Amino acid sequence: MAKFATLSFNDKSIELPLIEGSENELGVDIKSIRTETNLITLDPGFKNTGSCQSAITFLDGEKGVLRYRGYDIEDLATNADFLEVAFLLIFGELPNQEQLEKFLTDIKEESYIDEDLKKILESFPSAAHPMGVLSSLTSALTAFNPTSVNVEIEEDMYKAIVRIMGKLPVLVAWVFRKKAGLPLKYGDYSLGYVENIARMMFRKPNKEYVANPVVDAALNKLLILHADHEQNCSTSTVRIVGSSHAGLFASISAGISALWGPLHGGANQAVVEMLEAIRQDGGDTKKYMEKAKDKSDSFRLMGFGHRVYKNFDPRARIIKKAADEVLNDLGIVDPVLDIAKELEAEALRDPYFVERKLYPNVDFYSGIIYRAMGISTETFTVMFALGRLPGWIAQWREMRLNKEPIGRPRQIYIGENKRSFVPLNKR
Ligand code: CMC
């Protein structure tokens, strides 16, 4: 196989090395193009640009394959515990019992929040969107933990990692509780990581908390499914912010902001709002299918389509099955689940969606499960952020350990040419 691709420009021809990944993916190393030819590459939305070499997550969008560190997502979602998956993503291997216990103990040691940070949370208006609040509080964590910023060596990185793994679930639970008008309480640290998150979130002030194994198992599965997805919008944000050595918490806070948007993690909220609107409008799915296809209408079928998957998103298959099981086990009948299934069936046989290879993505059914658990629509994306945390950490750590350079794309300038300043009274 060729080792180079050749680029010809004017009279010059340069050889660009090919880079091969462990799954035989090929890329062209374009680093020398500008020095050799004065050209840059232009790729808005990075549709065809690799930003790094990564050993964390493998995704084959044509075949619908997703693996964390070589393990199939189906295998992990069925058999693993979220904390094991977090360890796997961050450190590269599944932990043994001793490593897992140490990881959990170290995290528990950090599972508290400075009381002054609690005051910041309390001062947000109750109408504030939970993602905005979570991003702000995560950023504020830096101020309360200044030693977590300058982390050059692995030991300091580890401390910063267990700190955020301990503190973010508390913030998530409190953001949820504030929105629900519940008192802000800590969990029970004799519990496992996920079980404790469920307790922190769902415990009522007026009765004994009884864990619901269906909810715990569904939460564990959802968190695993969201844990990483290689170089998506929020992860690229985390890596690029981290590349300036801004610190882990600041990078994660930026990632949370990126995740918030409805084209990314915010789609889980947008999906349930869309399904609810269709239900209230009489449940006419065909009308909304037409709107989604109409280019003069800004409506899109939320939870459908993906930049990388041109086949079923494997996470969507697992979540669809889980939605049926969870609603069944909890004895909940949610009419929007039927609307979702109807939309999916129609889209899968509609030429518009078939030709464009638009399939349900991870967000199409996840909100229905969160809703069945009693989580408010605006808080869905906060749950996505909680699941994505280990992925963001793993990608940030890899970027720092690889000593990647600061992220700084170039541009093609299309603005005004040089002109002279015009004083105010002459304009
Ligand atoms: N409904 C209707 N048409 C769509 C949709 C949709 N959901 N998604 C894509 N298309 C059409 C789009 O109009 C375009 O058509 P044409 O070729 O005629 O111009 C074609 O399909 C390609 O779409 P694109 O917008 O160029 O694709 P993209 O890779 O830039 O965008 C996407 C990917 C996920 C932003 C987009 O599919 C979308 O907006 N989906 C709805 C939002 C959503 O569910 N987001 C969650 C993504 S998965 C979880 C995550 O990443 O957080």
Boltz pocket constraint, residues with backbone or C-beta under 6 A from the ligand:
constraints:
  - pocket:
      binder: B
      contacts: [[A, 232], [A, 259], [A, 262], [A, 263], [A, 264], [A, 265], [A, 266], [A, 267], [A, 292], [A, 293], [A, 299], [A, 300], [A, 301], [A, 302], [A, 303], [A, 304], [A, 305], [A, 306], [A, 307], [A, 308], [A, 356], [A, 358], [A, 361], [A, 362], [A, 363]]
      max_distance: 6.0
